[in-house]
Amino acid sequence: MFELRVSEGRLSLRAPHLAGYGAISADWQSPDQRRRIQGGKKQLLAKAVGLHKQPRLHVLDGTAGLGRDSYTLAALGATVTLVERTPALVRLLRDAQARALLAEGSRAIAERLTVIEAVSHQLLLSAAAEGAQWDVIYLDPMYPEDGKSALPAKEMQVLRDLTGGDADADALLDPALACARQRVVVKRPAKAPWLAGRKPSLEYQGTQARFDVYLPQR
Ligand SMILES: C[S@@+](CC[C@H](N)C(=O)[O-])C[C@H]1O[C@@H](n2cnc3c(N)ncnc32)[C@H](O)[C@@H]1O
C-alpha cells in the first residue's frame, strides 16, 4: 500500500491508495520548517519545553513523526533523542538526518539528534527501571479526528493511515513522568481534552495547538 522511494535526492513515502496525496518526506530545509525555527525561543513550543531559560536541554521526543518539532528544538539549542515506532517514518527521519549532516548550515543541528526505532512506552519503562532520565520528555501523539475540525494537513492524513492513530497515547504519561528530570510537555489540538484526563501544572494555549506541561512530583 505504502511505498518508500528515492527521488530528487531524498527518500519519500508515497500513498497511491490515498487520492490526491503526493509523496511525503522529512524535510527539515523547507520554508515551513525555517519559519518554525525563526519563531525562536519565544514560540510556545520552546517556552513550554523551557528552552527560553535553559538552551542546552536534553529532550526525548517520544512521538517523533517527521521530526519537525525535534528539529526545531535542536535548532534552538536542545539535544534531542527522537523515538518513533513506525519503521517507514524512522527511515524518513534517518534520511533527513543524513542530508542535514551533509549541509554546512544544518550539520551542527543534525549532530544533536539521535533517531531510535522503538515503542516509547517500552523504552521509557526500561529507562525508568535503570534510572535513566532526560531533562524534558516531549509528546505529540496523534489525536482522533472529531469531524468538526478542518481537514488535517496531508502529512497528518498519511501518518494517520500509516500508523493507525495513537489510541494508546494516554499510557505514555506515567512512564514519561518517571523519566523526566524537569517536565513532560504534551502537544494537543487547542480544544482537545488533557492526555489521560490529567490536569497539567501549566498550559500554553495557542490558536491551533496547546502545550500542556506536567511537572514530576518527587
Ligand atoms: C502527530 S505525529 C508527531 C509529529 C511530530 N511532532 C512532528 O513534529 O513531525 C505522532 C507520531 O508519534 C508516533 N508514536 C505515537 N506513539 C508512539 C509510541 N508509543 N512510541 C513511538 N512512537 C509513537 C506515531 O507513529 C507518529 O509518527
Ligand as a Chemical Component Dictionary entry (heavy atoms), coordinates in Angstrom:
data_LIG
# 
_chem_comp.id                   LIG 
_chem_comp.type                 NON-POLYMER 
_chem_comp.pdbx_formal_charge   0 
_chem_comp.three_letter_code    LIG 
# 
loop_
_chem_comp_atom.comp_id 
_chem_comp_atom.atom_id 
_chem_comp_atom.alt_atom_id 
_chem_comp_atom.type_symbol 
_chem_comp_atom.charge 
_chem_comp_atom.model_Cartn_x 
_chem_comp_atom.model_Cartn_y 
_chem_comp_atom.model_Cartn_z 
_chem_comp_atom.pdbx_ordinal 
LIG C1  C1  C 0  1.432 13.525 15.402 1  
LIG S1  S1  S 1  2.831 12.606 14.975 2  
LIG C2  C2  C 0  4.138 13.564 15.639 3  
LIG C3  C3  C 0  4.558 14.704 14.749 4  
LIG C4  C4  C 0  5.865 15.300 15.210 5  
LIG N1  N1  N 0  5.700 16.041 16.450 6  
LIG C5  C5  C 0  6.480 16.191 14.161 7  
LIG O1  O1  O 0  6.882 17.333 14.512 8  
LIG O2  O2  O -1 6.617 15.755 12.997 9  
LIG C6  C6  C 0  2.816 11.258 16.108 10 
LIG C7  C7  C 0  3.892 10.205 15.838 11 
LIG O3  O3  O 0  4.175 9.535  17.050 12 
LIG C8  C8  C 0  4.400 8.175  16.790 13 
LIG N2  N2  N 0  4.105 7.470  18.047 14 
LIG C9  C9  C 0  2.941 7.503  18.736 15 
LIG N3  N3  N 0  3.025 6.775  19.853 16 
LIG C10 C10 C 0  4.290 6.284  19.885 17 
LIG C11 C11 C 0  4.979 5.430  20.800 18 
LIG N4  N4  N 0  4.396 4.971  21.899 19 
LIG N5  N5  N 0  6.270 5.111  20.532 20 
LIG C12 C12 C 0  6.872 5.596  19.419 21 
LIG N6  N6  N 0  6.257 6.383  18.503 22 
LIG C13 C13 C 0  4.982 6.723  18.733 23 
LIG C14 C14 C 0  3.451 7.852  15.668 24 
LIG O4  O4  O 0  3.893 6.701  14.956 25 
LIG C15 C15 C 0  3.516 9.141  14.829 26 
LIG O5  O5  O 0  4.514 9.046  13.857 27 
# 
loop_
_chem_comp_bond.comp_id 
_chem_comp_bond.atom_id_1 
_chem_comp_bond.atom_id_2 
_chem_comp_bond.value_order 
_chem_comp_bond.pdbx_ordinal 
LIG C1  S1  SING 1  
LIG S1  C2  SING 2  
LIG S1  C6  SING 3  
LIG C2  C3  SING 4  
LIG C3  C4  SING 5  
LIG C4  N1  SING 6  
LIG C4  C5  SING 7  
LIG C5  O1  DOUB 8  
LIG C5  O2  SING 9  
LIG C6  C7  SING 10 
LIG C7  O3  SING 11 
LIG C7  C15 SING 12 
LIG O3  C8  SING 13 
LIG C8  N2  SING 14 
LIG C8  C14 SING 15 
LIG N2  C9  SING 16 
LIG N2  C13 SING 17 
LIG C9  N3  DOUB 18 
LIG N3  C10 SING 19 
LIG C10 C11 SING 20 
LIG C10 C13 DOUB 21 
LIG C11 N4  SING 22 
LIG C11 N5  DOUB 23 
LIG N5  C12 SING 24 
LIG C12 N6  DOUB 25 
LIG N6  C13 SING 26 
LIG C14 O4  SING 27 
LIG C14 C15 SING 28 
LIG C15 O5  SING 29 
# 
